[in-house]
Amino acid sequence: MRKWQIALIATLIVVGLFLLDGGSVYLKQLINRPPKAAFTYRTPTRTLKFIVPTNRDLIMFLNNSTDPDGDTLTSQWYVRYNGTGDSKLLNSSTHHWGRLPVSNEKGHEIKLVVSDGLKEDSVFATISVDAGYLPQYPQRKLHIPFKGINFMIERPFEGSPLSDDEMQESLVVIKSELGCNAIRIYGGYEDCLLKCAQIADRIGFKVVGVSPRYGNKTTYMDIEEHVARVISFSKRLEEVRKTSNSRIVLIVGNELSIDVRGLVEGSTYQERLERLGTTWNAELNNKLKGYLNRLISEVKKNFKGDITYAAGSWEDVDWQQPEISIVGPNYYVYSTPFGRRWAFYRLANYKKYGKPIWASEFGCKSYLGASKQEPYKGQAYSQEEQASSIFESVDFFEEAGGIEAVFLLVFRIRMSEGSPGDPEPGYSIMRYFGWQMPLRRKLGFYAYQSFTLS
């Protein structure tokens, strides 16, 4: 049979099928292009890109599916809890709004199936979910006016600065979930520091402490350069303060005896920390006082808001200097008899200046013995140790009285912890699993969350 004859017969068959009942459906099946399933999800207040939701969050699953032929699509939403068992139909609406229960480490699989009546496509996402609160940490009233936390925006050579989206999402969680009305923002990227302060102001924090810290643990700058940069930075922060509804406070330095080169010997932070106990003396302390007096006097010419300094417990700062608005030591309370006595002694000393007192840092690392100031030698990972120490520290601040603000160290650090081979567990109350994974809440988060402002 010739080729043209074959083509003619094929054409007649197609036309015949089309003319027969149902032929149009067959032809549509022949030329139909399949739909493309797609969806995004978020809560009404945040993207869920950086921090997992809780079982209290209303999650909006937004259907972004398309069909190249313009056909009307039907949708079905399914869930498979904790990565096991069969998928269960949630509903058949275009979009889906709902809450999810607390998940295990596998998370819940949400699947969307779309169909144009002839062909279908599907897509899924895995979502981990934390508890909104834990019953072992019941709410209790906090009578300290400002409940805060340290928030790091990264420092040069340690990591790139946070994006606006990550700062926004983190600060929303800090204010709405953790219940903070104050925040201390620190890091070495000045543009990021200023932007984060502006975001905190828009979100509604009452107090925003801004703390420039430029180096990292191996490449800290010397104290002369730190002084010059903070003086320059103070002009930029004043512009933010003038348009802010929040109380913007400049924290001009943090434990400068070890945070920068030029006082304690050592080219790295760790070297200076190791030599601190044997080398710190009145001469070095007076040198620090001289730098601080010069720094604060110059900054006051540019910045008209409150000024303080985050001092180490070994640093004897001239808190009576008129330009210092707030006594702002880093204030760790260790769960030993000596640790408690030392904490009470320090507070009595700070009260004599008659100025507001801030605990610019307090907190605990996440390993057994950390709350007793035991050095890390491979002890077991313990979120319970950190949470218990947070409880004890805040209870101490409440009992001691006279403290205006407390700032827990720290919300997040880009460092994994708790698995074999991980470095020393740190102060973060959020657990980090890698660049592409959202943060999850540690027990320390819930311990601090339980203190609610009056």
C-alpha positions as CSV (number, residue, x, y, z in Angstrom):
1,M,0.0,0.0,0.0
2,R,1.3,3.4,-0.9
3,K,2.1,6.1,1.7
4,W,-0.6,8.4,0.5
5,Q,-3.1,5.7,0.8
6,I,-2.1,5.0,4.4
7,A,-2.3,8.7,5.3
8,L,-5.7,9.0,3.7
9,I,-7.0,6.0,5.7
10,A,-5.6,7.5,9.0
11,T,-7.3,10.8,8.3
12,L,-10.6,9.1,7.6
13,I,-10.3,7.2,10.9
14,V,-9.7,10.3,12.9
15,V,-12.6,12.2,11.2
16,G,-14.8,9.2,11.8
17,L,-14.0,9.0,15.4
18,F,-14.5,12.7,15.8
19,L,-18.0,12.4,14.2
20,L,-19.0,9.5,16.4
21,D,-20.4,10.1,19.8
22,G,-17.4,10.9,22.1
23,G,-15.1,11.6,19.3
24,S,-14.4,15.2,20.5
25,V,-13.3,13.8,23.9
26,Y,-10.8,11.5,22.1
27,L,-9.4,14.4,20.1
28,K,-9.0,16.5,23.3
29,Q,-7.2,13.7,24.9
30,L,-4.9,13.5,21.9
31,I,-3.9,17.2,22.0
32,N,-4.4,18.0,25.8
33,R,-1.3,19.4,27.6
34,P,-1.1,18.4,31.3
35,P,-1.4,21.0,34.2
36,K,1.5,22.0,36.4
37,A,0.9,21.7,40.2
38,A,2.5,24.3,42.5
39,F,1.9,25.8,45.9
40,T,3.5,28.1,48.5
41,Y,2.8,28.3,52.2
42,R,3.2,30.8,55.0
43,T,1.4,32.2,58.0
44,P,-0.4,35.6,58.0
45,T,2.7,37.2,59.6
46,R,5.7,35.3,58.2
47,T,7.1,33.2,55.4
48,L,8.2,30.1,57.3
49,K,11.4,30.1,55.3
50,F,13.7,30.6,58.3
51,I,11.8,29.3,61.3
52,V,9.4,26.3,61.4
53,P,5.8,27.0,62.4
54,T,4.1,25.8,65.6
55,N,0.9,23.9,66.1
56,R,-0.7,27.2,67.0
57,D,0.1,28.8,63.7
58,L,-2.6,29.1,61.0
59,I,-0.8,28.1,57.8
60,M,-2.0,29.3,54.4
61,F,-1.4,26.9,51.6
62,L,-1.7,28.9,48.4
63,N,-2.4,27.1,45.1
64,N,-0.2,28.5,42.3
65,S,-1.0,25.7,39.8
66,T,-1.3,26.5,36.1
67,D,-2.7,24.8,33.0
68,P,-1.3,25.6,29.6
69,D,-4.6,25.1,27.9
70,G,-6.5,27.3,30.3
71,D,-8.6,24.5,31.6
72,T,-10.4,24.8,34.9
73,L,-8.5,22.8,37.5
74,T,-9.8,20.8,40.5
75,S,-7.6,20.5,43.5
76,Q,-7.1,18.0,46.3
77,W,-4.9,18.5,49.4
78,Y,-3.4,15.5,51.2
79,V,-1.3,15.1,54.4
80,R,1.0,12.3,55.5
81,Y,1.9,12.8,59.2
82,N,5.5,12.4,60.3
83,G,6.5,10.8,57.0
84,T,4.7,7.5,57.7
85,G,1.4,5.8,56.8
86,D,-1.0,6.7,54.0
87,S,-1.8,10.1,52.9
88,K,-5.1,11.5,54.1
89,L,-7.4,13.9,52.2
90,L,-7.6,17.3,53.8
91,N,-10.1,19.0,51.4
92,S,-10.8,19.7,47.8
93,S,-10.7,23.5,47.8
94,T,-8.4,25.6,45.6
95,H,-6.4,26.9,48.6
96,H,-6.1,25.3,52.1
97,W,-5.8,27.0,55.5
98,G,-5.2,25.0,58.6
99,R,-3.0,24.0,61.5
100,L,-0.7,21.0,61.8
101,P,0.2,19.0,64.9
102,V,3.7,18.9,66.3
103,S,5.9,16.7,64.1
104,N,8.9,14.5,64.6
105,E,12.2,15.0,62.8
106,K,10.7,13.7,59.6
107,G,8.0,16.4,59.4
108,H,4.6,16.3,57.7
109,E,4.2,15.8,54.0
110,I,1.6,18.1,52.4
111,K,0.7,17.1,48.8
112,L,-1.4,19.0,46.2
113,V,-3.0,17.1,43.3
114,V,-4.5,19.1,40.5
115,S,-6.5,17.8,37.5
116,D,-8.0,19.3,34.3
117,G,-10.4,16.3,34.0
118,L,-8.1,14.3,31.8
119,K,-4.6,14.6,33.2
120,E,-3.2,15.4,36.6
121,D,-0.1,16.6,38.3
122,S,1.1,16.7,41.9
123,V,3.7,18.4,44.1
124,F,4.5,18.0,47.8
125,A,6.5,19.8,50.6
126,T,7.7,18.5,53.9
127,I,7.0,20.8,56.9
128,S,8.3,20.4,60.4
129,V,6.2,21.8,63.3
130,D,7.2,22.8,66.8
131,A,5.0,23.1,69.8
132,G,3.5,26.5,70.5
133,Y,4.3,26.0,74.2
134,L,5.4,23.2,76.5
135,P,3.3,22.3,79.6
136,Q,6.4,21.8,81.7
137,Y,7.1,25.5,81.3
138,P,3.9,27.2,82.5
139,Q,3.5,30.9,82.2
140,R,4.7,33.2,85.1
141,K,4.6,36.9,85.4
142,L,7.9,38.8,84.8
143,H,8.1,42.1,86.8
144,I,11.2,43.4,85.0
145,P,10.1,46.1,82.6
146,F,12.1,45.0,79.6
147,K,12.5,41.4,78.5
148,G,15.0,41.1,75.7
149,I,17.3,38.9,73.8
150,N,20.6,39.2,71.9
151,F,20.2,38.9,68.1
152,M,23.3,38.5,66.0
153,I,23.3,39.8,62.4
154,E,26.8,38.2,61.8
155,R,30.3,39.7,61.7
156,P,32.8,39.9,58.8
157,F,34.7,36.6,58.2
158,E,32.2,34.6,60.2
159,G,29.3,34.8,57.7
160,S,27.4,37.0,55.4
161,P,24.9,39.5,56.9
162,L,21.3,38.4,57.4
163,S,18.8,39.2,54.7
164,D,16.0,41.7,55.4
165,D,13.5,38.7,55.2
166,E,15.4,36.7,57.8
167,M,15.6,39.6,60.1
168,Q,11.9,40.4,59.7
169,E,10.8,36.8,60.3
170,S,13.1,36.3,63.3
171,L,12.1,39.5,65.0
172,V,8.4,38.7,64.5
173,V,8.9,35.4,66.3
174,I,11.0,37.1,69.1
175,K,8.2,39.6,69.7
176,S,5.0,37.6,69.1
177,E,6.1,34.1,70.4
178,L,9.0,34.7,72.8
179,G,7.2,37.7,74.2
180,C,10.1,40.1,74.2
181,N,9.6,43.9,74.1
182,A,13.4,44.6,73.9
183,I,16.2,43.4,71.7
184,R,20.0,43.9,71.6
185,I,21.2,43.7,68.0
186,Y,24.9,43.0,67.5
187,G,27.3,42.4,64.6
188,G,29.8,43.9,62.3
189,Y,27.8,44.9,59.3
190,E,26.8,48.5,59.8
191,D,24.1,48.7,57.1
192,C,22.6,45.5,58.5
193,L,22.6,46.8,62.0
194,L,20.8,49.9,61.0
195,K,18.2,48.1,58.9
196,C,17.6,45.6,61.7
197,A,17.0,48.5,64.1
198,Q,14.5,50.0,61.7
199,I,12.7,46.6,61.4
200,A,12.6,46.2,65.2
201,D,11.1,49.7,65.4
202,R,8.4,49.0,62.9
203,I,7.5,45.7,64.6
204,G,7.0,47.6,67.9
205,F,9.9,46.8,70.2
206,K,10.0,49.3,73.1
207,V,13.8,49.1,73.5
208,V,16.3,48.5,70.7
209,G,19.9,48.2,71.7
210,V,22.5,48.5,68.9
211,S,25.9,47.0,69.6
212,P,28.6,47.2,66.9
213,R,31.1,44.3,67.1
214,Y,33.2,44.2,64.0
215,G,35.6,41.2,64.2
216,N,35.4,37.5,64.8
217,K,37.3,35.0,66.9
218,T,40.4,35.0,64.8
219,T,40.5,38.5,63.2
220,Y,39.4,41.0,65.8
221,M,40.5,44.6,65.1
222,D,42.5,46.6,67.6
223,I,40.9,48.9,70.1
224,E,41.9,52.1,68.3
225,E,40.1,51.1,65.1
226,H,37.1,50.0,67.1
227,V,36.9,53.4,68.8
228,A,37.2,55.2,65.5
229,R,34.5,53.1,63.8
230,V,32.0,53.4,66.6
231,I,32.4,57.2,66.7
232,S,31.6,57.3,63.0
233,F,28.8,54.8,63.3
234,S,27.1,56.8,66.0
235,K,26.3,59.6,63.5
236,R,24.3,57.1,61.3
237,L,22.5,55.6,64.3
238,E,21.4,59.1,65.4
239,E,19.6,59.4,62.1
240,V,17.7,56.2,62.8
241,R,17.0,57.3,66.4
242,K,15.5,60.6,65.3
243,T,12.8,58.9,63.3
244,S,12.2,56.0,65.6
245,N,9.3,55.3,68.0
246,S,11.5,52.8,69.9
247,R,14.0,53.8,72.5
248,I,17.3,53.4,70.6
249,V,20.3,52.7,72.8
250,L,23.9,52.6,71.6
251,I,26.1,49.9,73.2
252,V,29.6,51.2,72.4
253,G,31.4,47.9,73.0
254,N,31.4,44.4,74.4
255,E,34.1,43.1,76.8
256,L,36.7,45.1,74.9
257,S,39.5,43.7,77.0
258,I,39.2,40.5,75.0
259,D,36.9,41.5,72.1
260,V,39.6,43.6,70.4
261,R,43.4,43.6,70.3
262,G,45.4,46.1,72.3
263,L,44.7,45.4,76.0
264,V,45.2,41.7,76.9
265,E,48.0,40.1,74.8
266,G,47.0,37.7,72.1
267,S,46.3,37.9,68.4
268,T,43.0,35.9,68.6
269,Y,40.0,36.0,70.9
270,Q,40.8,32.6,72.4
271,E,44.4,33.5,73.2
272,R,43.3,36.6,75.0
273,L,40.6,34.7,76.9
274,E,43.1,32.1,78.0
275,R,45.6,34.8,79.2
276,L,42.9,37.0,80.9
277,G,43.1,35.5,84.3
278,T,46.8,35.8,84.7
279,T,47.4,39.2,83.0
280,W,44.4,41.4,83.9
281,N,45.4,44.0,86.4
282,A,44.7,47.6,87.5
283,E,47.0,49.1,84.8
284,L,45.1,47.4,82.0
285,N,41.8,48.2,83.5
286,N,42.8,51.9,83.7
287,K,43.8,51.7,80.1
288,L,40.3,50.3,79.2
289,K,38.7,53.2,81.2
290,G,40.7,55.7,79.2
291,Y,39.5,54.3,75.9
292,L,35.9,54.1,77.1
293,N,35.9,57.7,78.4
294,R,37.3,59.0,75.1
295,L,34.9,56.8,73.1
296,I,31.8,57.8,75.0
297,S,32.7,61.5,75.1
298,E,33.1,61.5,71.3
299,V,30.0,59.4,70.7
300,K,27.9,61.7,72.8
301,K,28.6,64.6,70.4
302,N,26.9,62.6,67.6
303,F,24.3,60.4,69.3
304,K,21.7,62.0,71.6
305,G,20.1,58.8,72.9
306,D,21.0,56.6,75.8
307,I,24.6,55.1,75.8
308,T,26.0,52.1,77.7
309,Y,28.7,49.5,77.5
310,A,28.5,45.7,77.9
311,A,31.2,45.0,80.4
312,G,32.8,41.7,81.4
313,S,32.6,40.8,85.1
314,W,36.3,41.4,85.5
315,E,36.1,44.9,84.0
316,D,35.8,47.8,86.5
317,V,34.0,50.4,84.4
318,D,33.6,54.0,85.5
319,W,29.7,53.8,85.5
320,Q,29.4,57.2,87.2
321,Q,30.6,59.0,84.1
322,P,27.7,61.3,83.2
323,E,27.5,60.3,79.5
324,I,26.8,56.7,80.5
325,S,23.0,56.4,80.8
326,I,22.8,52.8,81.8
327,V,24.9,50.4,83.9
328,G,25.1,47.5,81.3
329,P,27.2,44.6,82.4
330,N,27.1,41.1,80.9
331,Y,25.7,39.3,83.8
332,Y,26.0,35.5,84.0
333,V,24.5,33.8,87.1
334,Y,26.0,30.3,87.8
335,S,24.2,27.7,89.8
336,T,26.8,27.3,92.5
337,P,26.8,28.9,96.0
338,F,29.8,31.0,95.0
339,G,28.1,32.0,91.7
340,R,25.0,33.2,93.5
341,R,27.0,35.1,96.1
342,W,29.1,36.8,93.4
343,A,26.0,37.7,91.4
344,F,24.5,39.4,94.5
345,Y,27.7,41.2,95.2
346,R,27.9,42.6,91.7
347,L,24.4,43.8,91.8
348,A,24.9,45.7,95.1
349,N,27.9,47.4,93.5
350,Y,25.9,48.4,90.4
351,K,23.0,49.8,92.4
352,K,25.2,52.4,94.1
353,Y,25.4,54.4,90.9
354,G,21.7,55.2,90.9
355,K,21.3,54.4,87.2
356,P,19.1,51.9,85.4
357,I,20.8,48.4,85.3
358,W,20.7,46.1,82.3
359,A,21.9,42.5,82.2
360,S,23.3,43.0,78.6
361,E,24.0,39.3,78.4
362,F,23.0,36.3,80.4
363,G,22.4,32.7,79.5
364,C,23.9,29.2,79.4
365,K,25.4,26.8,76.9
366,S,23.7,23.5,76.1
367,Y,25.8,20.8,77.8
368,L,25.9,19.1,81.2
369,G,27.8,21.3,83.6
370,A,27.5,24.5,81.7
371,S,25.3,26.1,84.3
372,K,28.1,25.5,86.9
373,Q,30.7,27.1,84.6
374,E,32.4,23.8,83.9
375,P,34.6,23.9,80.8
376,Y,33.5,21.9,77.9
377,K,35.3,18.5,77.6
378,G,32.9,16.6,75.5
379,Q,30.0,16.4,78.1
380,A,26.6,15.3,76.9
381,Y,24.4,17.7,74.9
382,S,21.7,19.0,77.2
383,Q,18.9,21.4,76.3
384,E,17.6,20.7,79.8
385,E,20.7,22.2,81.4
386,Q,20.3,25.4,79.3
387,A,16.6,25.7,80.1
388,S,17.1,25.2,83.8
389,S,19.8,27.8,83.9
390,I,17.6,30.3,82.1
391,F,14.9,29.8,84.8
392,E,17.4,30.2,87.6
393,S,18.9,33.3,86.1
394,V,15.6,35.1,85.6
395,D,14.4,34.1,89.0
396,F,17.6,35.6,90.4
397,F,17.1,38.9,88.6
398,E,13.5,39.0,89.9
399,E,14.5,38.2,93.4
400,A,17.4,40.6,93.5
401,G,15.3,43.5,92.2
402,G,16.4,46.8,90.7
403,I,17.1,45.5,87.2
404,E,15.4,47.4,84.3
405,A,16.2,45.0,81.4
406,V,17.5,41.5,80.7
407,F,18.9,40.3,77.4
408,L,19.3,36.5,77.0
409,L,22.2,35.2,74.9
410,V,21.4,34.4,72.1
411,F,18.5,33.8,69.6
412,R,20.3,32.0,66.8
413,I,23.8,31.1,65.7
414,R,24.7,29.5,62.4
415,M,26.3,26.4,64.0
416,S,25.0,22.9,64.3
417,E,25.0,21.2,67.7
418,G,24.1,18.0,69.5
419,S,25.2,15.5,66.9
420,P,28.5,13.5,66.9
421,G,31.3,15.7,65.5
422,D,29.6,19.0,66.2
423,P,31.5,21.7,68.0
424,E,30.8,22.8,71.6
425,P,27.1,23.4,72.1
426,G,26.4,27.1,72.4
427,Y,24.1,29.7,73.8
428,S,21.5,29.7,71.0
429,I,17.9,28.9,71.9
430,M,17.1,28.0,68.3
431,R,18.6,24.8,66.8
432,Y,20.4,25.1,63.5
433,F,20.4,22.3,60.9
434,G,22.1,23.9,57.9
435,W,21.7,26.7,55.4
436,Q,18.7,25.3,53.7
437,M,16.8,24.2,56.8
438,P,14.6,26.4,59.0
439,L,15.4,26.8,62.7
440,R,13.7,24.8,65.4
441,R,13.0,25.8,69.0
442,K,15.1,24.4,71.8
443,L,13.8,23.9,75.4
444,G,15.6,27.2,76.3
445,F,13.1,29.0,74.0
446,Y,10.2,27.6,75.9
447,A,11.8,28.3,79.3
448,Y,12.3,32.0,78.4
449,Q,8.9,32.2,76.7
450,S,7.2,31.2,79.9
451,F,8.1,34.5,81.6
452,T,5.4,36.9,80.5
453,L,5.5,40.7,80.9
454,S,3.1,42.2,83.4
